[in-house]
């Protein structure tokens, strides 16, 4: 994978997290024990602790559910970047919306996409924080082994060329805002990265 493309991917994530306000509603709930494993449609994402926890407040449960939903929608864009509905998981006008739009345009132009069964994306929610009724922060640890292909024929794998089969693991702080009744991304800041390994212990 070229360094230019790698930076374009990282720049889509390396943006500042939103600031909190004094009226804090819920602060960093301790993560539950990693005993639940959920595979979402198309096996694109394998999420640990994706389900609500009985002891957590309803607002946190909603944040957890919405976060899993937006991350899943984003990862599914890897299959068809030209049909990626960015507004379904990112707030229009936000840094993450702009960065993802640029990335999807680049992938569409280069016929770069993922394929079913070629790697997985796993993540664990490590903490959830609601700052006020409109702003939240989620910390995750992820491991990405999804393979990207240069696909000459979009409906066939006959002439696929491996574009990127490197693995990566990140700890990321995601800022979210309430938009149209759901939590959606506005930015993501990579706090720790490791290429070629797993820092999450999956």
N, C-alpha and C positions, 0 to 999 in steps of 0.2 A: 504494500500500500504506500502510495506516495506521501511525503511529508506534508505537501500542500493539502491533500485530501484529509489527512489526519487532523491538521489544524482546523480545517473547516468544521469537522465533527466536534472537536473540543470547544471551539468558539461558540457553538450552538448551546453549550452547557455552561461555560465559564462566565457567568454573569452574576451580579450581586444579588443576595437574598434581600427580601423586603424587610423594612424595619418594623419592630414591634411598637405597640402603643402602651401607655400606662395602664389602660383598662384591660388587664390580662384576665381571661376567663379560665383557661386551662393551661397548665404548664407541664410539659414533658412527662407524660405518663410512662411508667416503666414498661418496657416491652414484655409481652408474655413469653413463656418458654416456647422455643421453636418446635412445636409438636404437630402443627397443622401444615400440610402441603396441598396446594391447590393448583391444578393445571387448568388454565383458562382456554377458551376456544382456539383451535388450531395449534395448540401446544407451543405458542409463541413465547409465553411467559410462564415460568414456574415460580409461584409466589409462596413464600413461607410467611405464616401469620397474616394471611390476607383476610381471614374471617373475623368478625367482631368478637371481642372478649367480654364475657359475662359481666365482669367487674368494672368495665370502662364506661364513662359517661356517654349518653346518646350522641352528643356533639362530636366526640372523638370517634365513635363508631361510624358516624357519617363521613367524617374526614378520611378515615381508613378506607372505607368502601369507595369513596370518590377517587382517592389516590390510586387504588388498584385499577379502577376503571380507566382513568386518563393515561396511566402508564401502558396499559394493555392496548388502548387505541393507538398510542404513539408507536408501539412496537409492531403493530399490524400494518402500519404504513410502509414498513420495509418490504412487504410483498408487492405492493402497488403504489409506489411513491407518487405517481401521476394522479391517483384518486384519493390521496391523503386529505382527510377532513380535519385540518389543523384546528379550526375553531371548536371542534368537539372536545379537545383536551387542553388548549391554551387560550388565554385571554387575548382577544384581538388587540393589537397595538403594543403588546408586551415584548420584552427582549426575547423570550423563548419562542413566541409566535414568529417573530421576524427571523430568528436563527433557523428554526425548523423549516420555514418557507424557503429560505435560501438552499438549505440542504436537500429538500425534496426536489427542487428545480434542478439542482446539480445531478442528483441521482436519476431523475427522469431523462435528462439530456444524455447521460452516459449509459443508460440502460442498466444501472446498478440496482440490484434487488436481492432480497433473501429468498430462499426456497424452503418449502415444507420439509421438515426432517433434517435440515442441515444446521445443527446447533440449537442451543436454547439460551434464553435470557432468564437468569434467576435473580431474585432480590429478596431482601429481608427489610421490613420496616423496623428501624431501631428506636425511633421516637416520633411522637406526634405532638404538636403544640398549636393551640389556637390562641392567637394574640388578641383578636377582637372579632366581631361578627363578620368581618370582611377579609381578614388576613390570617394565614396559617403557615406553619413550617413543618416539614417532614424530613427526617433523616433516614437514608437507606444505605444498605450495603448490597452491591450487585456483582454478579459474575456473568459475563457475556461471551458466549462461544458461537454466536450466530455467524454463519458464513455468508459473505456478500459475493454475488456473481456478476460478471459482465455478461448480460444475456442478449445475444444477437436475436434470438427468437423468443418473444415474451411468453408464448404459450407452449414452449418446448425447452427441454434441458439439453437438447442434442448438441448445441455448440456453446454451452456455458463455459466460461473461463473464470476460475477462482480469482476474485479481485482482492478479497481480504479474508483470511482464515485465522487471523491472530485472535487470541483470547485477551480479555481485559477485565479488571476488577476495580470497582470504584466505591468510595464512600462519598455521598452527595447530599447536600442540603437543598431541598426544593421549596421554593416560596410559592404559595397558592393564594388565589383570591376567590371570593364567592362571586360567581358570574352566572346569571340566568338560573339561579337556584341550585347550582352545583359548584363544588370546589374545582378550580382549574389552575394549571401552571401559569406562572408569570416569569419565573427564572429558575435556574439551577446552578449551584456552585459546587464544583468538584473539590472535595476537601483532601482526598487521598486517592492515588491511582497506582495500579500495578499492572503492567502488561506482561502477559505470558504466565499468569498465575492467579491464585484466588486468595484474597485477603479476608474473605467472609467466613471461610470454613465450611463451605457447602460440600 
